[in-house]
Amino acid sequence: MIIIKRILVPVSLSVLLIGINLFGNENTQSERIDYDIKLILSGRDFDWPDWDMFRGDRDITDLLNMATTAPIPDGTMYLHADIPDSILDAGPVTATIFYGYGSSWGFSDAYFLGTTGYENTFEAFAPTPGSGQFDIGVQATLTYEGAEATVSQGPYNSANSDPAPYYLSVGDEPSGDQDGGSNFDIVDVGISFTDERVFVKLTNAGGGFPVGGFFGPWNIYSVGFLNPEDEDQTLFGLAYCDGGFGLFYPGLWKFQAGSDLPEPIGDINYSISGNNLYMSANWSDIFSDPDFGSWPNEFEILGMAGITIEASLTEQTFADQTPPAIFNPSIQSFTIGENTPPSLSNHGFEITGDSEGLYDVAFYCSYLDEDNHFPLLSQLSVDGEIIETMSSADHNYADSSIFTVQTALAPGNHTYEMSFSDGMSDVGTGAISFTVGSDEETEYTFTNLPGWNMVGLSVGVEDENVSIIFPEAIDGTLYSFDGSYILEENLVNGQGYWLRFDNAGSTTISGTPINELTITLSEGWNMVSGISFPVSVDVIIDPSGLIIPGTVYGFNGSYFSESTIETGYGYWLRSVSDGEITLSESGNSRKMVRVHLPESANTLRVNGQTLYFGVDIPYHDRLSYSLPPKPPAGAFDIRFEGDWKYTGESGTMELMANSDYVNMEYFIHDDGIWELIGSKNSSIYNLTGSGTLIIPGNSTEFYLRKVPSLPSQYSLLQNYP
């Protein structure tokens, strides 16, 4: 257990002027004696720490809101807390964590890490129960300009019981330093809280908590709170007393500099058990008071101290007071066994230099954990051997942190694998092949059609501007897709684009080869491109099964289903959710789920694009017959309404033509008669067997339906009855 040092504040003997008018019996000649009752107290009567110690790189909320590993049942949770440079540089820092729930709590010392990426980090650990709620808080002693201050969270009183089931000590005081009897000698101040109330416990050295006689002296026992941003230093105190001829009574008081008496602003609950005084009040009575200031404040903390006062008609003193503490009304709360698995993205490597035949290789990976759990395991393996631990200087894991490590490798072909675990869930990249030490370039030729084309960049280049890579393309026509089309100027490896050309032609593109590439997908449709080698859709590394079978489409004047990601071209791909896939030269073939239409499906074939009708598709296969977003204006496209390439007994067909006439081939397999009705000129085309229709290019919408068959046999039967 780390021993927390405390600031020892000498007892301040301040005269409080208290007065009252005392009268003799009105029938007597007693002399009238005048007294003015005053009790002058504010936050200025306490030796608060320098609040500047909490300014700098991170505020107090960041300091106390720790990151942890996942709440594994019957295991161990590790905790990290980062301390700002301004505090670490000022003096020693010690810390303790407290953990538990209800009335059962434990403690563990924190130790300073000081390793790469964790130069400002304290670590501690706590054993976890098998189930239920589990809370963790931190208490630290900080030193700034020679003064010490205790900063603490508090246990959460989830049962809202009064007194609370557990109080954390934040004002440990030596005994025997009071002015007066042992009842004034504060030996400890404890705290608990909920979102609505604050619970405090004041413990003295003995004698209970007498309030004094009718004419005094009167005893006041209080625990006060201060807003550090309040320049007037108004003190809000939970106070227990009974005296001053009705002026002093249990309640929530507001002590202000320049005021003769405190102002009651709220009620408290209180009880006494031996040498313990329990009090509680509503946070709202404090935070909503106009003299408190804004809450939460910049630091999300409160100054806090205990004080005892003895007051009489002739002389009053501060009997004892605790060293001020800094309280942050929060705690980290978990449900054992509940965890959102982390995810990895944007991983790769960069060659940063070479020396003595070895290459300096910097590996990187983005780690995201929505629960803000840090990785208990973050290792890099190269060629199957664990060689390094990856680290991050950014510890806000809920917003994604970049983990890095650097190592030296010989030239040649290698594999790397990154493995992470938050203590409950393991994630990894799988084995990724890569090459270091090759200065060779490769090139490929991209052949374009006149008009719109889907393109990509499949090599590494120094200048990724579209005008450099595709000098013959029309300026201002490079579009990516992220839910809608976005105008771009530069191409990114792995991303697919629309690009328009005036004329048919070809472009030779050279650069460093890309053997493997990880691509981040969003749920729904994505435009992607490949690496420096053709990759079969069957060997795409897709551990999460993101790719919906049958939804990889290329474009050669119209959409077509594709089974290979060719170098330099762009493709549409539909994903069931957010995630990653990897394209690799050395990918292993996997069993690809394929869907097949029944042989009875009727077809329409236009410009190499095929639509199906007269079929019923199982619900779980329907997305495999969805089509990507329509191409830009000026391109050709045909589909059924709702972006489908199939319909049942009827459906609306949408046409984008780029010519005066469109040839449409049809094949009817169900021996039925179908009608194709043009919405523009009400033309009706009967479809039976097979054949070809010539459709005007200015038609944009058709309605396709099956004609009900006429009865082939009639019978005349006797009526009934």
PyMOL commands that set and color helices and strands:
alter all, ss='L'
color gray80, all
select helices_A, chain A and resi 43-45+51-54+60-64+85-88+182-184+283-287+397-399+466-469+537-539+619-625
alter helices_A, ss='H'
color red, helices_A
select strands_A, chain A and resi 21-22+33-34+67-68+76-82+93-101+104-109+111-112+121-127+133-144+147-152+168-169+186-193+197-204+218-226+235-240+251-255+263-266+269-273+276-282+302-311+316-321+325-327+332-335+343-355+358-368+377-382+385-389+401-409+412-421+426-428+432-436+442-448+451-455+459-460+479-481+485-487+497-501+505-513+516-521+524-529+535-536+553-555+559-561+564-565+570-575+579-584+602-606+609-613+637-640+646-647+650-656+661-667+674-678+684-687+690-696+701-706
alter strands_A, ss='S'
color yellow, strands_A
deselect
rebuild
show_as cartoon
